[in-house]
């Protein structure tokens, strides 16, 4: 057994105090001969042995109480014998795993709470008066050093860490911080050990192939892993998605919650919440290791943003029982059509217009531009431009179109010939993509979906809908050839192994090239409106609103937003309702995102709000909602085995003496000794009172 506070043993003479008092009490009596007491003395001699035993029992209880109390104060322990047997100054560097999985409740408790207890046990014996040093590093979002130096200050910083975080642990950054702290202490001549306290969640530590590079900074240091893995309680992760993230006024949208159950079959309650108000609560039956869904239909009745939340009854990991997303409701936007002989009835142009012009049922308004010219005012309030052909006037206006795209506009090119299309693409993207010469099927070819997750193709993930697009016969087509990999080009559709729908980001906007569109000269799409109509509908929707990722983020992501021109003031409201005024950059670009926060710390619905000034100096309110969710990987029940870290242990240690701590912690001998001291005092008092009554 070892002692955390051996200096207490300087008080050992206190153990002789009951013996001294006992001896002094024996000397205070004087012997006086008295004849009438002879008979009493004979009786006392007969009981002397019993009285002697009673007195020594009282002395033993008093002495035991003092000894037990002194030993308890000295802090007996069986942990880290090498550290407590010597009182030379030393340093401890603690790295706490603050990832979401540390909150996953197990049968023996919550790993985060156990991690705090382990850290307190390591810091407990350290004293600044003896030259000890310590450092506390949080492997969270971001990794940060909370305190270093005085062990008392480090313990105070540890006591403030009552709650964990909601993202992944940034282990590479945290280990580099630990290396810096450890080497600083080592340079001061202090023996130093680094403690990595973690539940070893596989997603947090990254790929197993990366372990060596992650742990490389510690290879020349003394370090160990304190595992707080638990046998976890069943958990169900929740995700929520919308049938469309942007809709027009009066449109219906479906909220769909997906519940992934990693435990046994059970019934739970699910609740949809829109802008803080409950809209529907229902009971959901989860099958064992299965997936369940819940849906809610909603009509967009007001312009602006809606924060949508789905909440599930609590289970093993409470933090992933809530999922968030955002719905944006807008006025119908304009889609500008410019094409070869659009006004005179060219087949391709009129076919495309017929598919897109859905009168009042469409969430956009078709604007026909004149064939002969393309002017700046034509594109001033238009978010998407569709070029059919294109014609010579479009090529001549390439600079105007390029500026439109760079300012955030979306361009959809529907080529009918390769010559003019390539001239325009060369001017727009320096030959990034090329349209090849027309090819012919024998007798026809069919579309292949290359990226089923593309926003324009999600409907066709359903096997019932897919044939309406993939079985359309193509007698001729213009293949797309990708000539450069930067910026990256996404391929959504192909024909005969060659791209037919590609799109890429260009500065602040997007360019898409589609050769598989309703063109009676090339294919029979007009005869299959059941599939091609929603395809074009969703493609225009995707381009008009741009990527929806700006409204949905993950804990730990930076907050980057394209801010409106003329913004004068900006505030950020967190999910708890607290407001923070943000500093605006000197110049605001409507082409590139502005970074406002390096890390988003908590899940929920966040709001940006402020006001802009127009040219007449009038104020206009501006706001935007975005959703932050927890990382899906943290909800997966996959952990590293302790043995997987053993190959990276310090070379001078073996797996036998390199202890991976495992719950429960060693028993607290001090507590039992305090109880023994208290029991001895109670026993001594009771026995003394009893003997006083017996002896009169």
C-alpha positions as CSV (number, residue, x, y, z in Angstrom):
1,X,0.0,0.0,0.0
2,X,1.2,3.5,-0.8
3,X,0.3,6.9,0.7
4,X,-0.6,10.1,-1.1
5,X,0.2,12.4,1.9
6,X,3.0,10.6,3.9
7,X,3.8,13.9,5.7
8,X,0.7,13.1,7.9
9,X,2.8,10.5,9.7
10,X,4.7,13.2,11.4
11,X,1.6,13.2,13.8
12,X,2.2,9.6,14.8
13,X,3.0,10.5,18.4
14,X,-0.8,11.3,18.7
15,X,-1.3,7.6,18.8
16,X,0.3,7.4,22.2
17,X,-2.1,10.0,23.7
18,X,-4.7,7.5,24.9
19,X,-1.9,5.4,26.6
20,X,-0.5,8.4,28.4
21,X,-3.9,9.4,29.6
22,X,-4.6,5.9,30.8
23,X,-1.3,5.8,32.8
24,X,-2.0,9.2,34.3
25,X,-5.4,8.1,35.4
26,X,-3.8,5.1,37.2
27,X,-1.4,7.3,39.2
28,X,-4.0,9.8,40.6
29,X,-5.3,7.4,43.3
30,X,-3.5,7.2,46.7
31,X,-3.6,4.1,48.9
32,X,-5.1,4.6,52.4
33,X,-5.4,1.6,54.8
34,X,-8.9,1.2,56.2
35,X,-9.8,-2.0,58.1
36,X,-13.5,-2.0,57.2
37,X,-12.5,-2.4,53.5
38,X,-10.8,-5.7,53.8
39,X,-13.9,-7.6,52.7
40,X,-14.3,-5.3,49.7
41,X,-10.7,-5.7,48.7
42,X,-11.1,-9.5,48.6
43,X,-14.1,-9.0,46.3
44,X,-12.1,-6.7,44.1
45,X,-9.2,-9.1,43.8
46,X,-11.7,-11.8,42.6
47,X,-12.9,-9.3,39.8
48,X,-9.5,-7.8,39.0
49,X,-8.9,-9.8,35.8
50,X,-12.2,-8.8,34.4
51,X,-11.7,-5.1,35.2
52,X,-8.2,-5.3,33.7
53,X,-9.5,-6.7,30.5
54,X,-12.2,-4.0,30.3
55,X,-9.7,-1.2,30.8
56,X,-7.3,-2.5,28.2
57,X,-10.3,-2.9,25.8
58,X,-11.1,0.8,26.3
59,X,-7.5,1.7,25.7
60,X,-7.4,-0.4,22.5
61,X,-10.5,1.3,21.1
62,X,-9.2,4.8,21.8
63,X,-5.8,4.0,20.3
64,X,-7.3,2.3,17.2
65,X,-9.5,5.4,16.6
66,X,-6.5,7.7,16.6
67,X,-4.4,5.4,14.4
68,X,-7.1,4.8,11.9
69,X,-7.8,8.5,11.6
70,X,-4.1,9.3,11.0
71,X,-3.8,6.6,8.3
72,X,-6.9,7.8,6.6
73,X,-5.6,11.3,6.5
74,X,-2.3,10.0,4.9
75,X,-4.4,8.8,1.8
76,X,-3.7,5.1,1.4
77,X,-3.9,3.9,-2.2
78,X,-2.9,1.0,-4.5
79,X,-2.7,3.1,-7.7
80,X,0.5,4.2,-9.4
81,X,2.9,2.8,-6.9
82,X,5.9,4.1,-8.8
83,X,4.5,7.6,-8.5
84,X,3.5,7.7,-4.8
85,X,6.5,5.9,-3.4
86,X,8.7,8.9,-4.2
87,X,7.9,12.5,-3.6
88,X,10.2,14.0,-6.2
89,X,8.5,16.6,-8.3
90,X,6.7,15.3,-11.3
91,X,4.3,16.4,-14.1
92,X,1.1,14.9,-15.5
93,X,-0.5,15.8,-18.8
94,X,-4.2,14.8,-19.2
95,X,-6.0,14.7,-22.5
96,X,-9.8,14.3,-22.1
97,X,-11.9,12.8,-24.9
98,X,-14.8,15.3,-25.3
99,X,-16.6,13.6,-28.2
100,X,-20.3,13.0,-28.3
101,X,-19.9,9.2,-27.7
102,X,-18.5,10.0,-24.3
103,X,-22.1,10.8,-23.3
104,X,-23.4,7.4,-24.4
105,X,-24.7,5.9,-21.1
106,X,-23.5,2.4,-20.2
107,X,-24.6,-0.1,-17.5
108,X,-21.9,1.2,-15.2
109,X,-22.5,4.9,-15.8
110,X,-21.6,7.6,-18.3
111,X,-18.0,7.5,-19.7
112,X,-17.6,11.3,-19.5
113,X,-18.3,11.2,-15.7
114,X,-15.9,8.3,-15.3
115,X,-13.3,10.2,-17.3
116,X,-13.6,13.2,-14.9
117,X,-13.2,10.9,-11.9
118,X,-10.1,9.3,-13.4
119,X,-8.6,12.7,-14.1
120,X,-9.3,13.9,-10.6
121,X,-7.6,10.8,-9.2
122,X,-4.5,11.5,-11.3
123,X,-4.4,15.2,-10.3
124,X,-5.2,14.6,-6.6
125,X,-1.7,13.8,-5.3
126,X,0.0,16.7,-7.1
127,X,1.1,19.7,-5.1
128,X,2.6,22.9,-6.3
129,X,4.5,23.2,-3.0
130,X,6.5,20.1,-4.0
131,X,7.2,21.4,-7.5
132,X,4.6,19.3,-9.3
133,X,3.1,20.5,-12.5
134,X,0.1,19.5,-14.6
135,X,-1.7,20.3,-17.9
136,X,-5.3,19.7,-19.0
137,X,-6.1,19.4,-22.7
138,X,-9.6,18.9,-24.1
139,X,-9.9,16.8,-27.3
140,X,-13.0,18.5,-28.5
141,X,-14.1,21.0,-31.1
142,X,-11.6,22.5,-31.2
143,X,-8.8,20.8,-29.3
144,X,-7.6,23.2,-26.7
145,X,-5.4,23.5,-23.6
146,X,-7.6,24.5,-20.7
147,X,-4.9,25.0,-18.0
148,X,-1.2,24.3,-17.4
149,X,1.2,24.8,-14.5
150,X,-0.2,24.9,-10.9
151,X,-2.0,21.6,-10.2
152,X,-4.6,23.5,-8.2
153,X,-5.4,25.7,-11.2
154,X,-5.7,22.6,-13.4
155,X,-8.0,20.9,-10.9
156,X,-10.2,24.0,-10.9
157,X,-10.3,23.9,-14.7
158,X,-11.3,20.2,-14.5
159,X,-14.1,20.9,-12.1
160,X,-15.6,23.3,-14.6
161,X,-16.0,20.5,-17.2
162,X,-19.4,19.4,-16.2
163,X,-20.7,18.6,-19.7
164,X,-19.2,17.0,-22.7
165,X,-19.4,18.2,-26.3
166,X,-21.4,17.2,-29.4
167,X,-18.9,16.6,-32.1
168,X,-15.8,14.5,-32.8
169,X,-12.7,14.5,-30.7
170,X,-9.8,16.3,-32.5
171,X,-7.2,13.7,-31.5
172,X,-4.3,14.7,-33.8
173,X,-4.5,18.4,-32.6
174,X,-5.0,17.4,-29.0
175,X,-2.0,15.0,-29.0
176,X,0.2,17.7,-30.5
177,X,-0.8,20.1,-27.7
178,X,0.0,17.3,-25.2
179,X,3.4,16.8,-26.8
180,X,4.2,20.6,-26.4
181,X,3.1,20.5,-22.7
182,X,5.0,17.3,-22.0
183,X,8.2,18.6,-23.6
184,X,8.0,21.8,-21.7
185,X,7.8,20.0,-18.4
186,X,10.6,17.6,-19.4
187,X,12.8,20.6,-20.2
188,X,12.2,21.7,-16.6
189,X,13.6,18.4,-15.4
190,X,10.3,16.9,-14.3
191,X,9.4,13.2,-15.0
192,X,6.3,13.5,-17.2
193,X,3.5,11.2,-18.2
194,X,0.7,11.8,-20.7
195,X,-2.7,10.2,-20.0
196,X,-5.2,9.8,-22.9
197,X,-8.6,9.3,-21.3
198,X,-11.1,8.0,-23.9
199,X,-13.9,5.6,-24.6
200,X,-11.9,4.6,-27.8
201,X,-14.9,5.3,-30.1
202,X,-13.6,4.2,-33.6
203,X,-15.0,7.1,-35.5
204,X,-13.4,9.6,-33.2
205,X,-9.9,8.1,-33.5
206,X,-10.3,7.9,-37.3
207,X,-9.1,5.1,-39.6
208,X,-7.0,2.4,-38.0
209,X,-4.4,3.1,-40.7
210,X,-4.0,6.6,-39.3
211,X,-3.3,5.5,-35.7
212,X,0.5,5.5,-36.2
213,X,0.6,9.1,-37.5
214,X,-1.9,10.3,-34.8
215,X,0.2,8.9,-32.0
216,X,3.6,9.6,-33.5
217,X,4.2,12.8,-31.4
218,X,4.1,10.7,-28.3
219,X,6.6,8.0,-29.3
220,X,9.5,9.4,-27.4
221,X,7.4,10.3,-24.3
222,X,5.9,8.3,-21.4
223,X,2.2,7.9,-22.1
224,X,-0.7,5.6,-21.5
225,X,-4.4,5.2,-22.4
226,X,-7.1,5.3,-19.7
227,X,-10.0,3.4,-21.3
228,X,-13.5,4.3,-20.0
229,X,-15.3,2.0,-22.4
230,X,-18.7,0.9,-21.2
231,X,-21.2,-1.8,-22.2
232,X,-23.5,0.6,-23.8
233,X,-27.3,0.9,-23.4
234,X,-29.4,0.5,-26.6
235,X,-29.5,3.6,-28.7
236,X,-31.5,4.9,-31.7
237,X,-30.2,7.7,-33.9
238,X,-32.5,10.1,-35.6
239,X,-32.2,12.0,-38.9
240,X,-34.7,14.3,-40.5
241,X,-35.0,15.3,-44.1
242,X,-37.4,17.3,-46.3
243,X,-38.8,16.4,-49.7
244,X,-37.5,19.9,-50.8
245,X,-35.4,22.3,-48.8
246,X,-36.9,25.3,-50.8
247,X,-40.5,25.7,-51.8
248,X,-42.9,28.4,-53.0
249,X,-45.8,29.9,-51.1
250,X,-48.7,27.4,-50.9
251,X,-46.6,24.4,-51.7
252,X,-46.7,21.2,-49.7
253,X,-43.6,19.6,-48.3
254,X,-43.0,16.4,-46.4
255,X,-40.9,16.0,-43.3
256,X,-39.4,12.6,-43.0
257,X,-37.7,11.3,-39.9
258,X,-35.5,8.1,-40.1
259,X,-34.8,6.3,-36.8
260,X,-31.9,3.8,-36.9
261,X,-32.2,1.4,-34.0
262,X,-29.1,-0.3,-32.7
263,X,-30.8,-2.2,-29.8
264,X,-33.8,-4.5,-29.2
265,X,-37.3,-4.0,-30.5
266,X,-39.3,-1.4,-28.6
267,X,-41.9,1.3,-28.9
268,X,-40.9,5.0,-28.6
269,X,-42.5,8.4,-29.0
270,X,-41.6,10.7,-31.8
271,X,-42.5,14.4,-32.1
272,X,-42.2,16.9,-34.9
273,X,-41.6,20.5,-33.9
274,X,-41.7,23.4,-36.3
275,X,-40.4,26.8,-35.2
276,X,-40.6,25.7,-31.6
277,X,-44.2,24.4,-31.7
278,X,-45.2,20.8,-31.6
279,X,-47.1,19.8,-34.7
280,X,-47.4,16.0,-34.2
281,X,-46.6,13.3,-31.7
282,X,-46.8,9.6,-32.6
283,X,-45.8,6.2,-31.3
284,X,-43.2,4.5,-33.4
285,X,-42.4,0.8,-33.3
286,X,-38.7,0.0,-33.7
287,X,-37.6,-3.4,-34.8
288,X,-34.4,-5.0,-33.5
289,X,-31.4,-3.5,-35.3
290,X,-33.9,-2.0,-37.8
291,X,-35.0,1.3,-39.4
292,X,-38.3,3.1,-38.8
293,X,-39.7,6.2,-40.4
294,X,-42.2,8.9,-39.5
295,X,-43.6,11.6,-41.8
296,X,-45.5,14.9,-41.5
297,X,-46.9,17.0,-44.4
298,X,-46.7,20.8,-44.2
299,X,-48.0,23.6,-46.3
300,X,-45.7,26.6,-46.7
301,X,-48.0,29.5,-45.7
302,X,-45.4,32.3,-45.1
303,X,-42.2,33.5,-46.7
304,X,-39.0,32.9,-44.8
305,X,-37.4,30.1,-43.0
306,X,-38.8,27.2,-40.9
307,X,-36.8,25.4,-38.3
308,X,-37.8,21.7,-38.3
309,X,-37.0,19.3,-35.4
310,X,-37.8,15.7,-34.8
311,X,-37.4,14.5,-31.2
312,X,-37.3,10.9,-29.9
313,X,-37.8,9.6,-26.4
314,X,-34.5,9.2,-24.5
315,X,-32.3,6.2,-24.7
316,X,-28.6,5.4,-24.3
317,X,-27.2,8.5,-26.1
318,X,-29.7,11.3,-25.5
319,X,-27.8,13.9,-27.7
320,X,-28.6,12.1,-31.0
321,X,-32.3,11.8,-30.2
322,X,-33.0,15.2,-31.8
323,X,-32.5,16.0,-35.5
324,X,-32.8,19.3,-37.2
325,X,-33.2,20.8,-40.7
326,X,-34.4,24.0,-42.2
327,X,-37.1,24.8,-44.9
328,X,-37.0,28.0,-46.9
329,X,-40.2,29.4,-48.4
330,X,-39.8,31.9,-51.3
331,X,-41.8,33.7,-53.9
332,X,-41.7,32.1,-57.3
333,X,-38.4,33.0,-59.0
334,X,-37.7,33.6,-62.7
335,X,-36.1,31.2,-65.1
336,X,-34.8,32.9,-68.2
337,X,-34.8,30.9,-71.5
338,X,-32.5,31.9,-74.4
339,X,-32.2,29.6,-77.4
340,X,-31.8,29.2,-81.1
341,X,-35.0,30.4,-82.8
342,X,-37.0,30.2,-79.5
343,X,-39.6,32.6,-80.9
344,X,-39.9,30.9,-84.3
345,X,-40.6,27.5,-82.9
346,X,-37.4,25.4,-83.2
347,X,-38.2,21.9,-82.0
348,X,-35.6,21.7,-79.2
349,X,-36.4,25.1,-77.8
350,X,-40.2,24.7,-77.9
351,X,-39.9,21.2,-76.4
352,X,-37.9,22.4,-73.4
353,X,-40.3,25.4,-72.9
354,X,-43.3,23.1,-73.0
355,X,-41.8,21.0,-70.2
356,X,-40.9,23.9,-68.0
357,X,-43.9,26.1,-68.4
358,X,-46.4,24.7,-65.9
359,X,-48.4,27.9,-65.5
360,X,-49.4,28.7,-61.9
361,X,-48.4,25.2,-60.8
362,X,-44.7,25.8,-61.2
363,X,-42.5,27.4,-58.5
364,X,-41.0,29.7,-61.1
365,X,-41.9,32.1,-63.8
366,X,-40.7,31.5,-67.4
367,X,-39.0,34.6,-69.0
368,X,-38.4,34.3,-72.8
369,X,-35.4,36.3,-73.9
370,X,-35.0,37.6,-77.4
371,X,-32.8,35.5,-79.7
372,X,-31.1,38.5,-81.2
373,X,-29.6,39.9,-78.0
374,X,-28.7,39.1,-74.4
375,X,-28.4,42.2,-72.2
376,X,-27.3,42.8,-68.7
377,X,-30.8,44.0,-67.6
378,X,-32.2,40.6,-68.9
379,X,-30.3,38.8,-66.1
380,X,-30.5,41.4,-63.3
381,X,-33.1,39.6,-61.2
382,X,-32.9,36.1,-62.7
383,X,-31.3,33.3,-60.6
384,X,-31.1,30.8,-63.4
385,X,-30.4,31.0,-67.2
386,X,-31.1,28.2,-69.6
387,X,-29.3,28.4,-72.9
388,X,-30.7,26.1,-75.6
389,X,-28.4,25.6,-78.6
390,X,-26.7,27.9,-77.9
391,X,-26.8,30.5,-80.7
392,X,-24.2,33.1,-81.8
393,X,-25.7,35.9,-79.7
394,X,-25.1,33.8,-76.5
395,X,-21.4,33.3,-77.5
396,X,-21.1,37.0,-78.1
397,X,-22.4,37.7,-74.6
398,X,-20.0,35.2,-73.0
399,X,-18.5,37.9,-70.7
400,X,-21.9,38.9,-69.5
401,X,-22.9,35.3,-68.8
402,X,-19.6,34.7,-67.1
403,X,-20.1,37.7,-64.8
404,X,-23.7,36.4,-64.1
405,X,-22.3,33.0,-63.0
406,X,-19.5,34.5,-60.9
407,X,-22.1,36.6,-59.0
408,X,-24.0,33.5,-57.9
409,X,-26.1,32.8,-61.0
410,X,-26.8,29.3,-62.2
411,X,-26.3,28.4,-65.9
412,X,-27.9,25.3,-67.6
413,X,-26.5,24.6,-71.0
414,X,-28.6,22.4,-73.3
415,X,-26.4,21.9,-76.5
416,X,-27.9,20.8,-79.8
417,X,-24.6,21.2,-81.7
418,X,-21.0,20.9,-80.5
419,X,-19.4,23.9,-82.3
420,X,-21.1,26.9,-80.6
421,X,-21.4,25.0,-77.3
422,X,-17.7,24.5,-77.1
423,X,-16.9,28.1,-78.1
424,X,-19.1,29.3,-75.2
425,X,-17.6,26.7,-72.7
426,X,-14.1,27.8,-73.7
427,X,-14.9,31.4,-72.9
428,X,-16.7,30.5,-69.6
429,X,-14.4,27.9,-68.1
430,X,-11.2,27.8,-70.3
431,X,-12.0,24.5,-71.8
432,X,-12.8,22.7,-68.5
433,X,-15.5,20.7,-70.2
434,X,-16.0,19.8,-73.9
435,X,-19.0,18.6,-75.9
436,X,-18.1,16.0,-78.4
437,X,-19.5,15.3,-81.9
438,X,-22.9,13.7,-82.2
439,X,-23.1,10.0,-81.7
440,X,-25.8,7.6,-82.8
441,X,-27.2,4.5,-81.1
442,X,-27.6,1.1,-82.7
443,X,-30.5,1.3,-82.7
444,X,-30.6,3.4,-79.4
445,X,-29.0,3.9,-76.0
446,X,-30.4,4.5,-72.6
447,X,-29.5,6.7,-69.7
448,X,-27.6,5.4,-66.7
449,X,-27.8,7.1,-63.3
450,X,-24.3,7.6,-62.0
451,X,-25.1,9.6,-58.9
452,X,-28.5,8.6,-57.4
453,X,-28.1,11.1,-54.5
454,X,-28.0,14.0,-56.9
455,X,-30.9,16.4,-56.0
456,X,-32.4,16.1,-59.5
457,X,-32.4,12.3,-59.4
458,X,-33.6,11.4,-55.9
459,X,-37.1,10.6,-57.2
460,X,-35.6,7.9,-59.4
461,X,-34.1,6.1,-56.5
462,X,-37.5,4.4,-56.3
463,X,-37.4,1.4,-58.7
464,X,-41.0,2.2,-59.7
465,X,-40.0,5.6,-61.1
466,X,-36.5,4.7,-62.4
467,X,-37.6,3.1,-65.7
468,X,-39.4,6.2,-66.8
469,X,-36.0,7.9,-67.1
470,X,-33.6,5.1,-67.8
471,X,-35.7,3.3,-70.5
472,X,-36.1,6.4,-72.7
473,X,-34.5,5.5,-76.1
474,X,-31.8,7.9,-77.4
475,X,-31.2,7.7,-81.1
476,X,-28.5,10.3,-81.0
477,X,-26.7,12.4,-78.4
478,X,-23.7,14.7,-77.7
479,X,-21.3,13.1,-75.2
480,X,-19.6,15.4,-72.6
481,X,-15.9,15.1,-72.2
482,X,-14.2,16.3,-69.0
483,X,-10.8,17.8,-69.7
484,X,-9.7,19.0,-66.2
485,X,-10.3,17.9,-62.7
486,X,-10.2,21.3,-61.0
487,X,-12.7,22.5,-60.1
488,X,-14.2,19.0,-59.6
489,X,-17.0,18.0,-61.9
490,X,-20.0,15.9,-60.7
491,X,-21.4,13.3,-63.2
492,X,-25.0,12.6,-62.6
493,X,-26.1,10.8,-65.8
494,X,-24.3,9.0,-68.6
495,X,-25.1,7.6,-72.0
496,X,-23.0,4.6,-73.4
497,X,-20.4,5.2,-70.7
498,X,-20.0,8.9,-71.5
499,X,-21.3,11.8,-69.3
500,X,-24.7,13.2,-70.2
501,X,-25.3,15.5,-67.2
502,X,-22.4,17.2,-65.4
503,X,-22.2,20.2,-63.1
504,X,-19.5,22.1,-61.3
505,X,-19.0,25.2,-59.2
506,X,-17.7,28.3,-60.9
507,X,-16.7,31.1,-58.5
508,X,-20.1,31.9,-56.7
509,X,-22.3,30.1,-59.2
510,X,-22.9,26.8,-60.9
511,X,-22.6,25.6,-64.5
512,X,-24.4,22.5,-65.7
513,X,-24.3,20.8,-69.1
514,X,-27.2,18.4,-70.0
515,X,-27.3,16.6,-73.3
516,X,-30.2,14.4,-72.2
517,X,-33.1,16.8,-72.5
518,X,-36.3,16.7,-74.5
519,X,-35.1,17.2,-78.1
520,X,-37.2,15.4,-80.7
521,X,-34.3,15.3,-83.1
522,X,-32.2,13.2,-80.6
523,X,-34.5,11.2,-78.5
524,X,-38.1,10.2,-77.5
525,X,-38.3,12.1,-74.2
526,X,-41.4,13.9,-75.3
527,X,-43.2,10.5,-75.3
528,X,-42.2,9.8,-71.7
529,X,-43.4,12.9,-69.7
530,X,-44.0,10.9,-66.6
531,X,-40.3,10.6,-66.0
532,X,-38.6,13.4,-67.8
533,X,-41.0,16.1,-66.4
534,X,-40.1,15.6,-62.7
535,X,-36.4,15.2,-63.8
536,X,-36.3,18.6,-65.4
537,X,-38.5,20.0,-62.6
538,X,-36.1,18.9,-59.9
539,X,-33.0,19.9,-61.9
540,X,-34.2,23.5,-62.3
541,X,-35.2,23.5,-58.6
542,X,-31.7,22.3,-57.6
543,X,-29.9,24.9,-59.8
544,X,-32.2,27.7,-58.8
545,X,-31.6,27.3,-55.1
546,X,-28.1,26.0,-55.3
547,X,-26.6,23.4,-52.9
548,X,-28.7,23.0,-49.7
549,X,-25.7,22.2,-47.5
550,X,-25.6,25.9,-46.4
551,X,-28.8,25.2,-44.3
552,X,-27.6,22.0,-42.8
553,X,-24.3,21.6,-40.9
554,X,-22.6,19.3,-38.4
555,X,-21.2,20.1,-35.0
556,X,-17.6,21.2,-35.4
557,X,-18.1,22.7,-38.9
558,X,-17.2,26.3,-39.5
559,X,-19.9,28.8,-40.1
560,X,-19.4,30.2,-43.6
561,X,-22.2,32.2,-45.3
562,X,-22.6,34.3,-48.4
563,X,-23.8,37.6,-46.9
564,X,-26.0,40.0,-48.7
565,X,-24.7,43.3,-50.1
566,X,-25.2,46.3,-47.9
567,X,-25.3,44.4,-44.6
568,X,-24.7,46.8,-41.8
569,X,-25.2,44.7,-38.7
570,X,-25.2,41.0,-37.9
571,X,-26.0,38.9,-34.9
572,X,-26.0,35.2,-34.2
573,X,-28.6,33.5,-32.1
574,X,-27.8,30.0,-30.7
575,X,-30.3,27.3,-30.0
576,X,-30.7,28.3,-26.4
577,X,-31.7,31.8,-27.4
578,X,-28.5,33.7,-26.6
579,X,-27.4,36.4,-29.0
580,X,-23.9,37.2,-30.1
581,X,-23.0,40.3,-32.1
582,X,-20.6,39.4,-35.0
583,X,-17.9,41.6,-36.5
584,X,-18.4,42.2,-40.2
585,X,-15.4,42.1,-42.5
586,X,-14.3,45.3,-44.2
587,X,-15.6,44.0,-47.5
588,X,-18.5,41.6,-48.1
589,X,-18.4,39.4,-51.2
590,X,-21.6,38.1,-52.7
591,X,-19.6,35.5,-54.6
592,X,-17.6,33.7,-51.8
593,X,-18.7,32.7,-48.3
594,X,-17.6,34.7,-45.3
595,X,-16.3,32.8,-42.3
596,X,-18.2,33.9,-39.2
597,X,-17.3,31.1,-36.7
598,X,-14.5,28.6,-36.8
599,X,-16.6,25.9,-35.1
600,X,-20.3,25.4,-34.4
601,X,-20.4,23.8,-31.0
602,X,-24.0,22.7,-30.3
603,X,-26.8,21.1,-32.2
604,X,-30.1,22.9,-32.9
605,X,-31.6,25.7,-35.0
606,X,-29.3,28.7,-35.2
607,X,-30.3,32.1,-36.6
608,X,-28.3,34.9,-38.3
609,X,-30.1,38.2,-38.4
610,X,-29.4,41.9,-39.1
611,X,-30.3,44.6,-41.5
612,X,-29.2,46.0,-44.9
613,X,-29.2,49.4,-46.4
614,X,-30.4,50.0,-49.9
615,X,-29.4,52.8,-52.2
616,X,-31.9,55.2,-50.6
617,X,-30.4,54.4,-47.1
618,X,-33.6,52.5,-46.1
619,X,-33.2,49.6,-43.7
620,X,-34.4,46.1,-44.6
621,X,-34.4,43.3,-42.1
622,X,-32.5,40.2,-43.1
623,X,-32.4,36.8,-41.4
624,X,-31.4,33.2,-42.1
625,X,-31.8,29.9,-40.2
626,X,-29.6,26.9,-40.4
627,X,-29.6,23.6,-38.7
628,X,-26.7,22.0,-36.8
629,X,-26.8,18.2,-36.1
630,X,-24.5,15.8,-34.3
631,X,-22.1,13.6,-36.3
632,X,-23.7,10.4,-37.4
633,X,-20.5,8.4,-36.8
634,X,-20.6,9.1,-33.1
635,X,-23.8,7.1,-32.8
636,X,-22.3,4.0,-34.3
637,X,-21.5,1.3,-31.7
638,X,-18.0,0.7,-32.9
639,X,-14.9,1.0,-30.6
640,X,-11.2,0.3,-30.8
641,X,-9.9,-2.7,-29.0
642,X,-7.3,-1.8,-26.3
643,X,-4.9,-4.3,-28.0
644,X,-5.0,-2.2,-31.2
645,X,-3.1,0.6,-29.4
646,X,-0.5,-1.7,-27.9
647,X,1.9,-1.7,-30.9
648,X,2.3,2.1,-30.4
649,X,3.2,2.0,-26.7
650,X,6.6,3.4,-25.6
651,X,9.4,1.0,-26.5
652,X,10.6,0.7,-22.9
653,X,7.3,-0.7,-21.7
654,X,5.5,-4.0,-22.1
655,X,1.8,-4.6,-22.2
656,X,2.1,-6.1,-18.7
657,X,3.3,-3.0,-16.9
658,X,1.6,-0.5,-19.2
659,X,-1.8,-0.5,-17.6
660,X,-4.9,0.4,-19.5
661,X,-7.2,1.5,-16.7
662,X,-10.6,-0.1,-16.7
663,X,-13.6,0.6,-14.5
664,X,-14.2,0.4,-11.6
665,X,-11.5,2.4,-9.9
666,X,-9.6,0.8,-7.0
667,X,-11.4,1.0,-3.6
668,X,-11.0,4.1,-1.4
669,X,-9.1,2.8,1.6
670,X,-9.3,6.2,3.3
671,X,-13.1,6.0,3.5
672,X,-13.0,2.6,5.2
673,X,-10.4,3.8,7.7
674,X,-12.5,6.9,8.5
675,X,-15.4,4.6,9.1
676,X,-13.2,2.4,11.3
677,X,-12.1,5.4,13.4
678,X,-15.7,6.5,13.8
679,X,-16.8,3.0,14.8
680,X,-14.0,2.7,17.4
681,X,-15.0,6.0,19.0
682,X,-18.7,5.0,19.1
683,X,-17.7,1.6,20.6
684,X,-15.4,3.2,23.2
685,X,-18.0,5.7,24.3
686,X,-20.7,3.1,24.6
687,X,-18.4,0.7,26.6
688,X,-17.2,3.5,28.9
689,X,-20.8,4.5,29.7
690,X,-21.8,0.9,30.4
691,X,-18.8,0.3,32.7
692,X,-19.4,3.6,34.6
693,X,-23.0,2.4,35.4
694,X,-21.8,-1.1,36.5
695,X,-19.0,0.3,38.7
696,X,-21.2,2.8,40.4
